[in-house]
Amino acid sequence: MAIFEKMFTKKEEIDIDDFLNNMDVEEEPEEIDFYVKPINLQSNVEIEMTIRELAQKNIVILDIDGISKRNPQKAKQFISQLKIYIDDKGGDLAMMSKTKLLLVPEKVKIIKKINK
């Protein structure tokens, strides 16, 4: 009977964000060229922080979920500001999902579509 229980038991779904956020953080190695940093967009403060990170050659994963729900017009304005900065500096920007943007510094390009 144990065999049937394993076959027909519904497996628990894993929340990837929860899993990744609760992983043990390793100590930072000394020789790092750049970081991938998550930023939760709420206000102009995070816009300035994102620009600083890109200027330091870091990659930013920008969460726009909260601001998009509260004030979609403001979210659009913030994203436009970042797009202007990125275009001016030669970086790139892409949507990873409806709530996450990937921003990369100059001399890094995102392949948005794979040609088959």
SEMIKE-491827 format. One record per residue (C-alpha): residue number from 1; residue in three letters; x, y, z. Coordinates in Angstrom, 3 decimals, decimal comma. Layout:
% SEMIKE-491827
    k    r        xx        yy        zz
  NUM  ALA         X         Y         Z
...
***
This chain:
% SEMIKE-491827
    k    r        xx        yy        zz
    1  MET     0,000     0,000     0,000
    2  ALA     2,921     2,379     0,647
    3  ILE     3,740     2,265    -3,072
    4  PHE     0,285     3,617    -3,953
    5  GLU     0,534     6,340    -1,343
    6  LYS     3,756     7,611    -2,928
    7  MET     2,255     7,475    -6,413
    8  PHE    -0,997     9,255    -5,609
    9  THR     0,063    11,722    -2,936
   10  LYS     0,037    15,291    -4,146
   11  LYS     3,514    16,786    -3,933
   12  GLU     3,866    20,097    -2,139
   13  GLU     4,701    22,992    -4,464
   14  ILE     7,896    24,910    -3,756
   15  ASP     7,835    28,702    -3,526
   16  ILE    11,045    29,590    -5,400
   17  ASP    11,245    33,161    -4,015
   18  ASP    10,887    31,848    -0,452
   19  PHE    13,442    29,106    -1,092
   20  LEU    16,002    31,481    -2,592
   21  ASN    15,496    34,150     0,089
   22  ASN    16,060    31,622     2,881
   23  MET    19,216    30,045     1,480
   24  ASP    22,340    30,278     3,596
   25  VAL    24,410    33,240     2,461
   26  GLU    28,064    32,449     1,869
   27  GLU    30,817    34,848     2,788
   28  GLU    31,828    37,093    -0,081
   29  PRO    35,023    36,120    -1,895
   30  GLU    37,597    38,897    -2,057
   31  GLU    37,998    39,150    -5,844
   32  ILE    34,572    40,121    -7,216
   33  ASP    34,165    41,869   -10,562
   34  PHE    30,473    42,688   -10,148
   35  TYR    27,340    41,694    -8,249
   36  VAL    23,768    40,799    -9,145
   37  LYS    21,623    42,810    -6,749
   38  PRO    17,869    42,696    -6,125
   39  ILE    16,163    46,034    -5,523
   40  ASN    12,505    46,546    -4,612
   41  LEU    11,308    49,714    -6,393
   42  GLN     9,292    51,935    -4,068
   43  SER    10,420    55,531    -4,644
   44  ASN    13,086    57,820    -6,119
   45  VAL    15,508    56,460    -3,508
   46  GLU    15,565    53,073    -5,252
   47  ILE    15,944    54,771    -8,658
   48  GLU    19,101    56,497    -7,385
   49  MET    20,308    53,236    -5,808
   50  THR    19,753    51,379    -9,104
   51  ILE    21,689    54,020   -11,049
   52  ARG    24,557    53,804    -8,521
   53  GLU    24,666    50,021    -8,828
   54  LEU    24,716    50,170   -12,637
   55  ALA    27,477    52,805   -12,518
   56  GLN    29,493    50,340   -10,392
   57  LYS    28,993    47,714   -13,144
   58  ASN    26,545    45,650   -11,084
   59  ILE    23,494    43,880   -12,525
   60  VAL    20,137    44,764   -10,958
   61  ILE    16,991    42,669   -10,675
   62  LEU    14,314    45,285   -10,061
   63  ASP    11,044    44,228    -8,420
   64  ILE     8,281    46,597    -9,572
   65  ASP     5,335    44,655    -8,126
   66  GLY     4,530    46,935    -5,182
   67  ILE     4,773    50,270    -7,016
   68  SER     2,910    48,881   -10,040
   69  LYS    -0,059    47,934    -7,870
   70  ARG    -0,085    51,147    -5,809
   71  ASN     0,645    53,670    -8,543
   72  PRO     1,007    52,315   -12,098
   73  GLN     1,645    55,793   -13,512
   74  LYS     4,529    56,380   -11,096
   75  ALA     5,965    52,940   -11,926
   76  LYS     5,892    53,828   -15,621
   77  GLN     7,629    57,146   -14,880
   78  PHE    10,360    55,430   -12,810
   79  ILE    10,979    52,809   -15,496
   80  SER    11,191    55,553   -18,149
   81  GLN    13,829    57,345   -16,053
   82  LEU    15,876    54,164   -15,814
   83  LYS    15,466    53,434   -19,531
   84  ILE    16,786    56,911   -20,406
   85  TYR    19,791    56,376   -18,112
   86  ILE    20,499    52,915   -19,543
   87  ASP    20,174    54,080   -23,160
   88  ASP    22,514    56,991   -22,436
   89  LYS    25,149    54,767   -20,789
   90  GLY    24,961    51,846   -23,229
   91  GLY    23,453    49,289   -20,873
   92  ASP    20,355    47,180   -21,407
   93  LEU    16,991    46,438   -19,799
   94  ALA    14,573    43,518   -20,181
   95  MET    11,401    42,226   -18,571
   96  MET    11,989    38,926   -16,764
   97  SER     8,347    38,650   -15,688
   98  LYS     5,393    40,970   -15,123
   99  THR     6,964    42,161   -11,883
  100  LYS    10,725    41,874   -12,439
  101  LEU    13,103    43,824   -14,677
  102  LEU    16,698    42,929   -15,468
  103  LEU    19,016    45,941   -15,796
  104  VAL    22,617    45,555   -16,906
  105  PRO    25,454    48,102   -17,094
  106  GLU    27,328    49,309   -20,141
  107  LYS    29,061    46,742   -22,332
  108  VAL    26,565    44,055   -21,282
  109  LYS    23,696    43,136   -23,595
  110  ILE    20,683    40,950   -22,899
  111  ILE    19,636    38,487   -25,586
  112  LYS    15,885    38,906   -25,482
  113  LYS    14,954    36,426   -28,162
  114  ILE    16,742    33,304   -29,274
  115  ASN    16,624    32,757   -33,030
  116  LYS    15,898    29,154   -33,926
***
